[in-house]
Amino acid sequence: MRVFVIATLVAAAILLSYVMPVDASGKNLEITIPNGASVQDELVTFHPEILPFDPHDTITWKNKDSTVHSVTSGIPAHPDYSGIFFKTGDIESSKSSTIGTENLTNFAYYYFCQIHPWMTGKLVLATAPESLPETVNAIVAEKEYWKGTDIVITGTVASDFAKTPYQLLVYQYPDRLIDVLDAKFDDDASYSQTIQTDGLVASKYTVRLVYGLPTQIATKTFELSETSTSIPKWIKNEARWWASGTLPDSEFAKTIEHLAKERILTLQKNDSSASIIPTWFKVNASWWAEGRITDSEFAKGLQYLVNAGIVQI
């Protein structure tokens, strides 16, 4: 059994500093103060209660309650140390308050509402070594799905986390939180959740699994397309042979024609009879054959090259 040593939170943060170079742009993350949160009830608190963030993100608390709230870093048991890292001031009903994270370089920050101190939450720096999962979690099986297909999110964490709670945060790219799924790991420390896609728009999505103490975060992204772009598996063999030089350009051009006839590709009419395919595109074909890019990405590349007249069939 893993033994966790939890230091006294004197400054209301776990002071494990970590700084890494990242892109200067960031996401605009939101935390909701739900309606009814001002009534003392442990079931109603910040949503999500634990929020992973990346360097340079901004974090906004949106007050959907009927009364004023005031968010401050720290824990209610040590009010003298509150507000050292951030403080929003009063947030009126239907209003919001935003903080930057450029100076939030520690692993984690606890916070609470000064007016309603039973409301507590936690911010976790997702890029810190302490928050990285001990096991590699696949989370989703595919890189791409299409609307109408259920997305099953599965995995297994370290056995010590069996029967402990976790959250799955689902974001539409780049930062729109569309769902928070709360559950507990099974007896064997596995988990399984299903996302129904009928009500979602075609976009890129990010799934974050948040669990444990210290908090660990596993992240995975996937694409949701309007319709399926499924290329027959035998064509991957031809792409692999063509990329290696075994299959000539003229034969691979016939493969592209087959995709057009099956309406997997939408091609403009091209009167040229040439069958010249640029060699640099062989890299794409090789990647696709190896599963490093999706059917949709490969099909879009082929479609563009043919319609632009670069690849002629």
MIKOL-347821 format. One record per residue (C-alpha): residue in three letters; x, y, z. Coordinates in steps of 0.02 Angstrom, whole numbers, padded with zeros to 5 digits, always signed. Layout:
<atoms>
ALAXYZ;...
</atoms>
This chain:
<atoms>
MET+00000+00000+00000;ARG+00067+00169-00047;VAL+00098+00284+00100;PHE+00062+00467+00070;VAL+00145+00597+00180;ILE+00037+00752+00178;ALA+00124+00906+00242;THR+00029+01038+00339;LEU-00039+01163+00214;VAL+00029+01317+00299;ALA+00021+01423+00143;ALA-00131+01330+00079;ALA-00035+01257-00067;ILE+00077+01110-00095;LEU+00241+01199-00118;LEU+00322+01089-00248;SER+00383+01215-00374;TYR+00393+01166-00555;VAL+00428+01278-00703;MET+00440+01225-00884;PRO+00444+01321-01048;VAL+00276+01320-01135;ASP+00185+01412-01271;ALA+00132+01586-01217;SER-00049+01558-01270;GLY-00169+01475-01150;LYS-00346+01415-01128;ASN-00488+01506-01041;LEU-00548+01382-00911;GLU-00709+01405-00811;ILE-00768+01351-00639;THR-00953+01368-00599;ILE-01022+01423-00431;PRO-01187+01327-00442;ASN-01357+01392-00394;GLY-01391+01349-00213;ALA-01208+01339-00165;SER-01234+01470-00028;VAL-01339+01344+00068;GLN-01221+01236+00169;ASP-01224+01066+00084;GLU-01070+00961+00051;LEU-01148+00900-00111;VAL-01148+01075-00187;THR-00978+01152-00217;PHE-00871+01222-00357;HIS-00894+01136-00525;PRO-00775+01055-00564;GLU-00709+01037-00387;ILE-00533+00996-00448;LEU-00475+01089-00603;PRO-00316+01043-00699;PHE-00234+01192-00783;ASP-00084+01221-00895;PRO+00040+01365-00886;HIS-00030+01528-00958;ASP-00212+01472-00943;THR-00337+01592-00866;ILE-00466+01532-00740;THR-00637+01612-00723;TRP-00762+01583-00583;LYS-00941+01610-00645;ASN-01069+01643-00509;LYS-01235+01561-00550;ASP-01293+01571-00370;SER-01415+01702-00307;THR-01292+01783-00186;VAL-01115+01851-00177;HIS-00962+01737-00169;SER-00778+01777-00143;VAL-00642+01654-00195;THR-00470+01652-00114;SER-00321+01534-00112;GLY-00297+01439+00050;ILE-00397+01326+00164;PRO-00532+01377+00291;ALA-00431+01305+00436;HIS-00292+01433+00408;PRO-00380+01595+00359;ASP-00227+01700+00405;TYR-00136+01627+00255;SER-00278+01649+00130;GLY-00259+01755-00025;ILE-00070+01735-00040;PHE-00078+01663-00216;PHE-00241+01733-00285;LYS-00402+01818-00232;THR-00553+01865-00337;GLY-00641+01987-00222;ASP-00831+01988-00219;ILE-00917+01902-00365;GLU-01097+01962-00378;SER-01236+01848-00437;SER-01226+01818-00627;LYS-01053+01896-00631;SER-00880+01820-00649;SER-00700+01848-00598;THR-00541+01792-00688;ILE-00362+01761-00633;GLY-00205+01724-00734;THR-00094+01575-00696;GLU+00076+01641-00750;ASN+00134+01648-00569;LEU+00050+01487-00514;THR+00201+01372-00532;ASN+00174+01259-00381;PHE+00100+01086-00403;ALA-00071+01124-00325;TYR-00174+01262-00244;TYR-00320+01240-00127;TYR-00451+01378-00122;PHE-00617+01416-00039;CYS-00757+01544-00031;GLN-00725+01668+00109;ILE-00912+01702+00129;HIS-00963+01518+00121;PRO-00806+01428+00185;TRP-00881+01253+00168;MET-00858+01278-00019;THR-00683+01218-00063;GLY-00591+01176-00223;LYS-00420+01137-00293;LEU-00316+01192-00443;VAL-00183+01071-00507;LEU-00042+01111-00627;ALA-00062+00974-00758;THR+00118+00987-00820;ALA+00198+00961-00650;PRO+00288+00794-00627;GLU+00184+00759-00471;SER+00022+00761-00571;LEU+00077+00641-00707;PRO-00006+00469-00693;GLU+00100+00324-00633;THR+00028+00214-00769;VAL-00002+00250-00952;ASN-00190+00266-00976;ALA-00257+00240-01151;ILE-00424+00317-01100;VAL-00495+00310-01277;ALA-00461+00174-01404;GLU-00464+00279-01563;LYS-00401+00448-01621;GLU-00561+00482-01717;TYR-00746+00447-01695;TRP-00902+00502-01787;LYS-01068+00569-01725;GLY-01188+00436-01668;THR-01049+00322-01607;ASP-01031+00299-01419;ILE-00856+00335-01355;VAL-00803+00213-01220;ILE-00671+00281-01103;THR-00578+00143-01011;GLY-00417+00110-00921;THR-00334+00046-00763;VAL-00239+00144-00632;ALA-00124+00085-00491;SER-00207-00045-00379;ASP-00196+00070-00227;PHE-00332+00179-00306;ALA-00462+00039-00315;LYS-00634+00098-00253;THR-00574+00279-00237;PRO-00664+00423-00325;TYR-00615+00501-00490;GLN-00680+00631-00611;LEU-00680+00633-00800;LEU-00679+00808-00873;VAL-00732+00819-01056;TYR-00683+00977-01151;GLN-00729+01033-01326;TYR-00573+01110-01401;PRO-00497+01218-01339;ASP-00577+01250-01168;ARG-00766+01225-01164;LEU-00810+01106-01023;ILE-00957+01002-01083;ASP-00967+00865-00952;VAL-00897+00807-00784;LEU-00921+00623-00743;ASP-00901+00572-00560;ALA-00874+00390-00512;LYS-00763+00269-00416;PHE-00634+00148-00483;ASP-00688-00034-00485;ASP-00617-00166-00368;ASP-00475-00199-00491;ALA-00437-00011-00508;SER-00514-00006-00682;TYR-00640+00120-00747;SER-00762+00132-00891;GLN-00871+00277-00945;THR-00970+00309-01104;ILE-00991+00474-01195;GLN-01141+00484-01311;THR-01101+00591-01461;ASP-01273+00627-01537;GLY-01283+00796-01452;LEU-01103+00846-01484;VAL-01036+00949-01629;ALA-00896+00892-01743;SER-00738+00954-01658;LYS-00581+00906-01565;TYR-00609+00850-01385;THR-00497+00826-01234;VAL-00532+00703-01093;ARG-00446+00724-00925;LEU-00450+00589-00791;VAL-00424+00669-00619;TYR-00393+00556-00469;GLY-00289+00516-00316;LEU-00194+00610-00183;PRO-00079+00689-00233;THR-00193+00726-00381;GLN-00144+00636-00541;ILE-00204+00684-00714;ALA-00211+00578-00873;THR-00253+00670-01034;LYS-00309+00609-01206;THR-00380+00696-01359;PHE-00491+00633-01500;GLU-00580+00699-01654;LEU-00768+00689-01680;SER-00820+00696-01863;GLU-00991+00720-01940;THR-00981+00558-02040;SER-00869+00406-02043;THR-00718+00406-02158;SER-00678+00221-02158;ILE-00547+00165-02284;PRO-00540-00024-02318;LYS-00399-00110-02225;TRP-00324-00187-02383;ILE-00284-00012-02446;LYS-00164+00010-02299;ASN-00061-00132-02371;GLU-00054-00043-02538;ALA-00007+00121-02453;ARG+00133+00031-02359;TRP+00196-00051-02520;TRP+00188+00114-02614;ALA+00278+00208-02475;SER+00417+00077-02480;GLY+00431+00086-02670;THR+00361-00088-02702;LEU+00202-00022-02785;PRO+00222+00102-02930;ASP+00135+00271-02934;SER+00020+00218-03075;GLU-00048+00072-02972;PHE-00074+00179-02818;ALA-00167+00305-02926;LYS-00290+00165-02967;THR-00314+00141-02780;ILE-00361+00325-02764;GLU-00485+00303-02907;HIS-00564+00159-02811;LEU-00587+00271-02658;ALA-00671+00401-02768;LYS-00788+00273-02846;GLU-00837+00213-02672;ARG-00869+00396-02625;ILE-00743+00388-02484;LEU-00655+00533-02571;THR-00747+00677-02655;LEU-00643+00723-02807;GLN-00664+00858-02938;LYS-00660+00805-03120;ASN-00483+00800-03185;ASP-00455+00771-03371;SER-00270+00736-03357;SER-00214+00557-03381;ALA-00049+00579-03289;SER-00019+00477-03132;ILE+00116+00576-03043;ILE+00115+00572-02853;PRO+00243+00679-02759;THR+00366+00575-02659;TRP+00346+00682-02502;PHE+00169+00617-02486;LYS+00239+00444-02458;VAL+00278+00498-02281;ASN+00091+00527-02252;ALA+00050+00358-02327;SER+00179+00274-02217;TRP+00112+00361-02061;TRP-00066+00311-02104;ALA-00015+00129-02135;GLU+00067+00130-01962;GLY-00088+00205-01880;ARG-00003+00369-01836;ILE-00135+00473-01926;THR-00322+00438-01945;ASP-00419+00381-02098;SER-00499+00553-02105;GLU-00331+00643-02101;PHE-00261+00533-02239;ALA-00419+00548-02344;LYS-00418+00738-02327;GLY-00237+00743-02384;LEU-00273+00636-02537;GLN-00428+00736-02578;TYR-00334+00900-02571;LEU-00190+00838-02679;VAL-00307+00770-02813;ASN-00424+00920-02816;ALA-00275+01038-02825;GLY-00207+00942-02973;ILE-00049+00891-02881;VAL-00099+00709-02887;GLN-00177+00663-03053;ILE-00284+00512-03089;
</atoms>
